[in-house]
Amino acid sequence: MAHQIGLTVNGEPITAEVAAHQTLLEFLRVELNLTGAKEGCGDGECGACTVIVNGEPVRSCLMLAIEADGAVVETIEGLADGGRLHPIQTAFVEAGAIQCGFCTPGLVLAVKALLDRHPHPTEEHIREALGGHLCRCTGYETIFRAVRAAASAARR
């Protein structure tokens, strides 16, 4: 059975029919062709599917699309300003925090949600915000360095 939902994705109002069992991740990837969020584990354990819903980082593989009715959703595709990377994305590139890139969109959005809440995060804030995000390539230190750099750039 299909349900009609209305939500805002990356600043654009969207109205769509979704199946009751369709996840927000499936809706974003299949219906809207926003493929930055990835399905890594399908169980909410890896963080690759993280998007921001109403200001909070959410594992989109665990959220049903119908639960996003009325919500404001941000994906990695909405973060850059035209061809100009968001400062968090720039910090990730400059710190070498991007390797294969599979986990990067989820990490970047988790960092955005963190910095929106805590513009001057402590190490504990950073570790808590990135807890549960799995990256097999970077060893994490470059990611933490990127977060600190993005927070520092935001203060300037």
Long-range contacts (C-beta under 8 A, 24 or more apart in sequence): 3-66, 3-69, 5-65, 5-66, 5-68, 5-69, 5-70, 6-69, 6-70, 7-68, 7-69, 7-70, 7-71, 7-72, 7-73, 8-71, 8-72, 8-73, 9-34, 9-73, 9-74, 9-75, 9-78, 10-34, 10-73, 10-74, 10-75, 10-77, 10-78, 11-78, 16-65, 18-65, 18-66, 19-65, 20-64, 20-66, 21-64, 22-64, 22-65, 22-66, 23-60, 23-61, 23-62, 23-63, 23-64, 23-65, 24-51, 24-53, 24-58, 24-60, 24-61, 24-63, 24-64, 24-65, 24-67, 24-68, 24-73, 25-49, 25-60, 25-61, 25-63, 26-65, 27-65, 27-68, 28-60, 28-73, 28-75, 34-75, 34-77, 36-75, 36-76, 36-77, 36-105, 37-75, 37-76, 37-105, 37-106, 38-102, 38-103, 38-105, 38-106, 40-102, 40-103, 40-134, 45-132, 45-134, 46-103, 46-106, 46-132, 46-133, 46-134, 47-103, 47-106, 47-107, 47-110, 47-130, 47-132, 47-133, 47-134, 48-102, 48-103, 48-105, 48-106, 48-134, 49-106, 50-105, 50-106, 50-107, 50-109, 50-110, 50-133, 51-75, 51-109, 52-109, 52-112, 52-113, 55-113, 55-116, 55-117, 56-113, 57-109, 57-110, 57-113, 57-129, 74-109, 74-112, 75-105, 75-109, 76-104, 76-105, 76-108, 76-109, 79-108, 79-109, 79-112, 86-112, 87-150, 87-153, 87-154, 88-112, 88-115, 88-146, 88-150, 90-150, 90-153, 91-146, 91-147, 91-149, 91-150, 91-153, 92-143, 92-146, 92-150, 94-146, 94-149, 95-142, 95-143, 95-145, 95-146, 95-149, 96-138, 96-142, 97-138, 97-142, 97-143, 97-145, 97-146, 98-138, 99-137, 99-138, 100-136, 100-137, 103-133, 103-134, 103-135, 103-136, 106-133, 107-133, 107-135, 107-143, 111-146, 111-147, 111-150, 114-147, 115-147, 115-150, 115-151, 115-154, 119-151, 119-154, 119-155, 120-151, 120-155, 121-147, 121-151
